[in-house]
Each structure stands twice: as C-alpha cells, then as structure tokens.
C-alpha cells in the first residue's frame, strides 16, 4: 500500500537529482532546507530514497508519514 511521506533534509537538493525521487515534490526552503514529499510504494522504496540522500551527503532532519490530503494541499500552496 502506498503511503505519503515528507522528508526534510539540511541543504538544498540540486534540481538534477530530482529524477532520483520520481513522483516526489521537491521544495527548497528559504532556511536552507529541502522538503521531499509524495507517495512511496513501500518501506524498501523509502529506504532506497534515504540511501540516496545519504549518498549525497545531505543531513537527514526528519521523515514523517503524512496523510494524502496534507501532501496535496502542500503541493497546491
């Protein structure tokens, strides 16, 4: 079952890395952090994304499961 996640990292993720996070919304925040939000098919896919973040050397700040409505509303704002 697909779940929606919000991953917060310290630093800005360069645009060319977006393909690693296919289907996710990437938002660069003014405070120097990046949010990666959207559907994740399973725990293996989530761990794969977290491994990509680790490979890029960007510190992981938070991983939260969110309701689908929260992710959609955030994308619209």
C-alpha positions as CSV (number, residue, x, y, z in Angstrom):
1,X,0.0,0.0,0.0
2,X,1.3,3.4,-1.0
3,X,2.0,5.9,1.8
4,X,2.8,9.6,1.6
5,X,6.0,10.8,3.2
6,X,7.6,14.2,4.0
7,X,11.4,14.0,4.2
8,X,13.3,17.1,5.4
9,X,17.0,17.5,4.7
10,X,19.6,20.2,5.6
11,X,20.8,21.8,2.4
12,X,19.3,22.3,-1.0
13,X,18.9,19.4,-3.3
14,X,20.1,20.3,-6.8
15,X,17.4,20.1,-9.5
16,X,19.2,17.4,-11.5
17,X,18.9,15.0,-8.5
18,X,15.0,15.2,-8.8
19,X,14.9,12.1,-11.1
20,X,16.1,10.0,-8.1
21,X,12.9,11.0,-6.3
22,X,10.5,10.3,-9.2
23,X,7.0,11.4,-8.4
24,X,8.0,13.4,-5.4
25,X,7.6,17.1,-4.9
26,X,10.9,18.9,-4.1
27,X,10.7,22.2,-2.3
28,X,13.8,24.3,-1.5
29,X,13.0,26.3,1.6
30,X,14.4,29.8,2.4
31,X,16.0,28.4,5.6
32,X,18.4,26.3,3.5
33,X,16.4,23.1,3.9
34,X,14.7,20.9,1.3
35,X,11.4,19.1,1.6
36,X,10.8,15.9,-0.5
37,X,7.2,14.9,-0.4
38,X,4.9,12.4,-2.0
39,X,3.9,8.8,-2.4
40,X,6.2,5.9,-1.5
41,X,5.3,2.4,-2.6
42,X,6.8,0.5,0.3
43,X,9.4,0.6,3.0
44,X,12.1,-0.7,0.6
45,X,11.5,2.3,-1.6
46,X,11.6,4.6,1.4
47,X,14.9,3.1,2.5
48,X,16.2,3.5,-1.1
49,X,15.4,7.2,-1.0
50,X,17.1,7.6,2.3
51,X,20.2,5.9,1.0
52,X,20.2,8.3,-2.0
53,X,20.1,11.2,0.5
54,X,22.9,9.7,2.5
55,X,25.0,9.2,-0.7
56,X,24.6,12.9,-1.5
57,X,26.0,13.7,2.0
58,X,22.9,15.8,3.0
59,X,22.0,15.5,6.7
60,X,18.6,14.0,7.3
61,X,16.5,16.1,9.6
62,X,13.1,14.4,9.6
63,X,11.0,11.7,8.0
64,X,7.2,11.8,8.5
65,X,4.3,9.8,7.2
66,X,1.6,12.3,6.2
67,X,-2.0,12.0,5.1
68,X,-2.6,12.2,1.4
69,X,-4.6,15.4,1.8
70,X,-1.7,17.1,3.6
71,X,0.7,16.3,0.7
72,X,-1.8,17.5,-1.9
73,X,-2.6,20.7,0.0
74,X,1.1,21.5,0.4
75,X,1.7,21.0,-3.3
76,X,-1.1,23.5,-4.1
77,X,0.2,26.2,-1.8
